[in-house]
Amino acid sequence: MKKAKSDDVEMRAEYRREDLGPLVRRKYAARYAKSTNVVVIDPRLTQVFPNSEAVNDALRSLLTVATAATGITSRV
């Protein structure tokens, strides 16, 4: 299979824009938002937790303490 030339930006002659259907903005935005897991932390906390590993370690420790204090068992 040949790669397209970098200067070949136009559509081929056999394709017409109207044959491709209407353009829909943000068509997959809701699906993308469901599949992503972005958490924004307070800027003051970034001094204490400089990266995601530090945040994950702190949350794991908190979960361990909370589980021990309440007697919650895992579903594993």
Order of alpha helices (4+ residues) and beta strands (2+ residues): alpha-alpha
